[in-house]
Amino acid sequence: MQRPLRILCFVLMGGYASLLCAQEKQFRWFPDSRVFPRLSFDLLETQTYAGLFYLNSENQTYQGAYLPVNLGLQKVFVQGKLVDLDYELALGAASYTQFEVIKYDAHTLRGGLLNTDYKASGFFSLRKSNHALRLQVFHISSHLGDDYLLRNEALVLNNKTVNYEQVDILYMYSHQTIEYYAGLGGVITPHAFRKRFMAEIGLQGKTSWTQSIDWVFGFDAKIYHQNNFIPDIHWGTGIVFKAQNKQQLGFSLDGYFGHMPYSTLDYGKVYWIGLSSHLLI
């Protein structure tokens, strides 16, 4: 009786070891590939982005330029295969800093730091064929800039509706060179000052012009209960330079309409148009 049990135990242990070896081959640390691509036209994606825009606001008058400068990084640290699904875990962090350059007098332009937002994110993504799913949990907070506080000679209370934690889930379908996505999210901060619901749709696509240049285009649209479900729409089109078949640096014509995607300042509804740049790291 003991001998058959020993044989069975050895067989089970051998099968388990073989399974571990097979999984090890499919399990990678810090891969270069992505299961769920970065959302290039989502202004709250953790990525490096800068723009020079003409801004029109219903609550503030501008005689100058609006300059968002976002420093962000999103890194996959675990990637593997679960049954027939590819999966990955990733972390992201970003600072979204807003500057202005305004006409101070007839001969002087003055620049200043308006506001900085900070975001930290965690991602879990799954993919099968052309279908992908991404779960994101993030914290974001917004803080007025020193230049704004000093020049307005007043203490301004921080708008607590832009300090919150959120979870959202996105579905993406890839067709040839275009990626379509849609999702829902909700604020999970207990006793939040912010209304909780949001939804998002968008697409992003590319066409290869030359071996080293892609033409890219897309839009991202969100609705927030916090903004009375008025759509916030960001769109862009431009070119991206490639090296070693990877996109590296892009320049786009960029437009936006809606409430500010960041900032503790209340601009009301805004629209901007101008030029932007992405550094794809």
C-alpha positions as CSV (number, residue, x, y, z in Angstrom):
1,M,0.0,0.0,0.0
2,Q,2.8,2.4,0.9
3,R,4.7,1.8,-2.4
4,P,1.7,3.0,-4.6
5,L,1.3,6.0,-2.4
6,R,4.9,6.9,-2.7
7,I,4.7,6.5,-6.5
8,L,1.6,8.7,-6.6
9,C,3.3,11.4,-4.4
10,F,6.4,11.4,-6.7
11,V,4.1,11.7,-9.8
12,L,2.2,14.6,-8.2
13,M,5.4,16.4,-7.1
14,G,6.9,16.0,-10.5
15,G,3.7,17.4,-12.2
16,Y,3.7,20.3,-9.8
17,A,7.4,21.0,-10.4
18,S,6.8,20.9,-14.2
19,L,3.9,23.3,-13.8
20,L,6.0,25.7,-11.8
21,C,8.8,25.6,-14.4
22,A,6.2,26.3,-17.2
23,Q,4.8,29.3,-15.2
24,E,8.3,30.5,-14.5
25,K,9.0,30.7,-18.3
26,Q,5.8,32.8,-18.7
27,F,6.5,35.1,-15.7
28,R,8.6,38.2,-16.3
29,W,9.9,41.0,-14.1
30,F,10.1,44.6,-15.6
31,P,9.2,43.7,-19.2
32,D,9.4,46.2,-22.1
33,S,6.0,45.1,-23.6
34,R,2.6,46.2,-22.4
35,V,-0.6,44.2,-21.9
36,F,-2.7,47.4,-21.7
37,P,-1.3,50.4,-23.6
38,R,-0.9,53.9,-22.2
39,L,-3.9,56.2,-22.9
40,S,-2.2,59.0,-24.7
41,F,-5.2,61.4,-24.7
42,D,-6.3,61.0,-21.1
43,L,-5.0,64.1,-19.4
44,L,-4.9,62.3,-16.0
45,E,-2.8,59.4,-17.3
46,T,0.6,59.1,-15.6
47,Q,2.7,60.3,-18.5
48,T,5.1,63.1,-19.4
49,Y,3.3,65.8,-21.3
50,A,3.6,69.6,-21.9
51,G,1.6,72.1,-23.8
52,L,1.4,75.8,-24.8
53,F,-2.2,76.8,-25.1
54,Y,-4.5,79.7,-25.7
55,L,-7.1,79.4,-22.9
56,N,-10.6,80.8,-22.6
57,S,-12.4,80.5,-19.3
58,E,-15.9,81.5,-18.2
59,N,-14.6,82.5,-14.7
60,Q,-11.2,84.0,-15.5
61,T,-9.9,86.3,-18.2
62,Y,-6.5,85.5,-19.7
63,Q,-4.2,87.8,-21.7
64,G,-1.4,85.3,-22.1
65,A,-0.7,81.6,-22.3
66,Y,-1.6,78.6,-20.2
67,L,1.2,76.0,-19.8
68,P,0.5,72.6,-18.3
69,V,3.7,70.6,-17.6
70,N,3.2,67.0,-16.5
71,L,6.0,64.7,-15.4
72,G,4.8,61.2,-15.2
73,L,6.0,57.6,-15.3
74,Q,4.1,54.3,-15.7
75,K,6.1,51.1,-15.3
76,V,5.1,47.5,-15.6
77,F,6.9,45.4,-12.9
78,V,5.2,42.0,-13.3
79,Q,3.9,40.3,-16.4
80,G,2.7,36.8,-17.0
81,K,0.1,34.4,-18.3
82,L,-2.9,33.0,-16.4
83,V,-4.6,30.2,-18.3
84,D,-5.0,31.8,-21.7
85,L,-5.0,35.4,-20.4
86,D,-2.0,37.8,-20.3
87,Y,-1.8,39.9,-17.2
88,E,0.4,42.6,-15.8
89,L,0.8,44.7,-12.6
90,A,2.1,48.3,-13.0
91,L,2.7,51.4,-10.9
92,G,2.4,55.0,-12.0
93,A,3.2,58.4,-10.5
94,A,2.8,61.9,-11.9
95,S,2.9,65.6,-11.1
96,Y,0.6,67.9,-13.1
97,T,1.9,71.4,-12.8
98,Q,0.1,74.4,-14.3
99,F,1.9,77.7,-15.3
100,E,0.7,80.9,-16.8
101,V,2.5,83.6,-18.9
102,I,0.4,86.8,-18.9
103,K,0.8,90.3,-20.1
104,Y,1.7,92.4,-17.0
105,D,2.1,95.8,-18.7
106,A,2.7,97.1,-22.2
107,H,6.3,95.9,-22.2
108,T,6.4,93.0,-19.7
109,L,5.3,89.4,-19.6
110,R,5.1,87.6,-16.3
111,G,5.2,83.9,-15.6
112,G,4.0,82.1,-12.5
113,L,3.2,78.8,-10.9
114,L,-0.6,78.4,-10.5
115,N,-1.1,74.9,-9.1
116,T,0.4,71.4,-8.8
117,D,-1.5,68.1,-8.6
118,Y,0.1,64.8,-7.5
119,K,-1.1,61.3,-8.5
120,A,-0.1,57.8,-7.5
121,S,-1.6,54.8,-9.3
122,G,-1.7,51.0,-9.2
123,F,-2.8,49.0,-12.3
124,F,-3.9,45.4,-12.9
125,S,-4.5,44.5,-16.5
126,L,-5.7,41.5,-18.5
127,R,-5.6,40.8,-22.2
128,K,-6.9,38.1,-24.5
129,S,-6.5,38.6,-28.3
130,N,-8.0,42.0,-29.2
131,H,-9.7,42.5,-25.8
132,A,-8.1,44.1,-22.7
133,L,-9.3,45.1,-19.3
134,R,-7.6,47.5,-16.8
135,L,-8.3,48.1,-13.2
136,Q,-6.8,51.3,-11.7
137,V,-6.7,52.5,-8.1
138,F,-5.3,56.0,-7.6
139,H,-4.9,58.9,-5.2
140,I,-4.8,62.5,-6.4
141,S,-4.3,65.7,-4.6
142,S,-4.2,69.4,-5.7
143,H,-2.2,72.3,-4.2
144,L,-2.1,76.0,-5.1
145,G,1.3,77.4,-6.3
146,D,3.3,79.9,-4.3
147,D,3.2,82.4,-7.1
148,Y,-0.6,82.4,-7.2
149,L,-0.8,82.8,-3.4
150,L,1.7,85.6,-3.2
151,R,0.3,87.6,-6.1
152,N,-3.3,87.4,-4.9
153,E,-2.2,88.5,-1.4
154,A,-4.7,86.2,0.3
155,L,-5.0,82.8,1.9
156,V,-7.1,80.6,-0.3
157,L,-8.7,77.5,1.2
158,N,-7.8,74.3,-0.7
159,N,-10.6,72.8,-2.7
160,K,-11.1,69.4,-1.1
161,T,-13.2,68.1,-3.9
162,V,-9.9,67.5,-5.9
163,N,-8.3,65.5,-3.2
164,Y,-9.6,61.9,-3.4
165,E,-9.1,58.3,-4.1
166,Q,-10.8,56.5,-7.0
167,V,-11.1,53.1,-8.6
168,D,-12.0,52.7,-12.2
169,I,-12.2,49.9,-14.8
170,L,-11.6,50.2,-18.5
171,Y,-12.4,47.9,-21.4
172,M,-10.4,48.3,-24.6
173,Y,-10.9,46.7,-28.0
174,S,-8.1,46.9,-30.6
175,H,-8.9,46.8,-34.3
176,Q,-6.0,47.0,-36.6
177,T,-4.2,50.3,-35.6
178,I,-7.1,51.8,-33.6
179,E,-7.8,51.2,-29.9
180,Y,-11.3,51.9,-28.6
181,Y,-12.0,52.1,-24.9
182,A,-14.8,52.8,-22.3
183,G,-15.1,52.5,-18.6
184,L,-16.6,53.5,-15.3
185,G,-15.2,54.8,-12.0
186,G,-16.1,55.9,-8.6
187,V,-14.6,57.8,-5.7
188,I,-13.8,55.4,-2.8
189,T,-12.6,58.0,-0.2
190,P,-14.8,57.7,2.9
191,H,-16.8,60.9,3.7
192,A,-15.6,62.4,0.4
193,F,-16.3,66.0,-0.5
194,R,-16.5,64.9,-4.1
195,K,-19.5,63.3,-5.9
196,R,-18.5,59.8,-6.7
197,F,-19.5,58.7,-10.3
198,M,-17.5,59.1,-13.5
199,A,-17.5,57.5,-17.0
200,E,-15.0,57.6,-19.8
201,I,-14.8,56.8,-23.5
202,G,-12.1,57.4,-26.1
203,L,-10.0,56.1,-29.0
204,Q,-6.4,56.4,-30.1
205,G,-4.9,55.3,-33.4
206,K,-1.8,55.6,-35.5
207,T,-0.6,55.2,-39.1
208,S,3.0,54.7,-40.0
209,W,4.2,57.4,-42.3
210,T,7.8,56.4,-42.5
211,Q,10.1,53.9,-40.7
212,S,10.7,56.5,-38.1
213,I,7.5,58.6,-37.9
214,D,3.9,57.7,-37.0
215,W,0.8,59.9,-37.5
216,V,-1.3,59.6,-34.3
217,F,-4.8,60.8,-33.5
218,G,-7.4,60.3,-30.8
219,F,-9.8,61.7,-28.2
220,D,-10.7,61.1,-24.6
221,A,-14.1,62.1,-23.1
222,K,-15.2,62.0,-19.5
223,I,-18.3,62.8,-17.5
224,Y,-18.3,63.5,-13.8
225,H,-21.2,63.7,-11.4
226,Q,-19.1,66.4,-9.7
227,N,-19.3,68.5,-12.9
228,N,-23.1,67.9,-13.4
229,F,-22.3,65.4,-16.2
230,I,-21.0,68.1,-18.6
231,P,-18.5,66.3,-20.9
232,D,-14.8,67.0,-20.7
233,I,-13.4,66.3,-24.1
234,H,-9.7,66.3,-25.1
235,W,-8.5,65.6,-28.6
236,G,-5.3,65.7,-30.5
237,T,-3.5,64.8,-33.7
238,G,0.2,64.9,-34.6
239,I,3.3,62.9,-35.2
240,V,5.5,60.7,-33.1
241,F,9.1,59.9,-33.7
242,K,10.2,56.3,-33.3
243,A,13.6,54.6,-32.6
244,Q,14.1,50.8,-32.6
245,N,10.5,50.5,-33.6
246,K,9.3,52.2,-30.3
247,Q,7.5,55.5,-30.1
248,Q,9.7,58.0,-28.3
249,L,8.7,61.7,-28.7
250,G,5.5,63.2,-30.1
251,F,4.1,66.7,-31.1
252,S,0.4,67.4,-31.5
253,L,-2.2,69.9,-32.2
254,D,-4.2,69.8,-29.0
255,G,-7.7,70.9,-28.0
256,Y,-9.9,70.7,-24.9
257,F,-13.4,71.6,-23.8
258,G,-14.9,71.2,-20.3
259,H,-13.9,71.6,-16.7
260,M,-10.2,71.6,-15.8
261,P,-9.0,68.1,-15.5
262,Y,-6.8,69.2,-12.6
263,S,-6.2,72.3,-10.4
264,T,-7.9,73.5,-7.2
265,L,-8.8,76.8,-8.9
266,D,-12.3,77.1,-10.2
267,Y,-12.1,78.1,-13.9
268,G,-15.7,77.0,-14.7
269,K,-15.9,75.6,-18.2
270,V,-12.8,76.2,-20.4
271,Y,-11.5,75.5,-23.8
272,W,-8.0,75.6,-25.0
273,I,-6.1,75.0,-28.3
274,G,-2.4,74.9,-29.0
275,L,0.6,72.7,-29.3
276,S,1.6,69.8,-27.0
277,S,4.4,67.3,-26.7
278,H,4.7,63.8,-25.2
279,L,7.8,62.1,-24.0
280,L,7.1,58.4,-24.1
281,I,9.1,56.8,-21.3
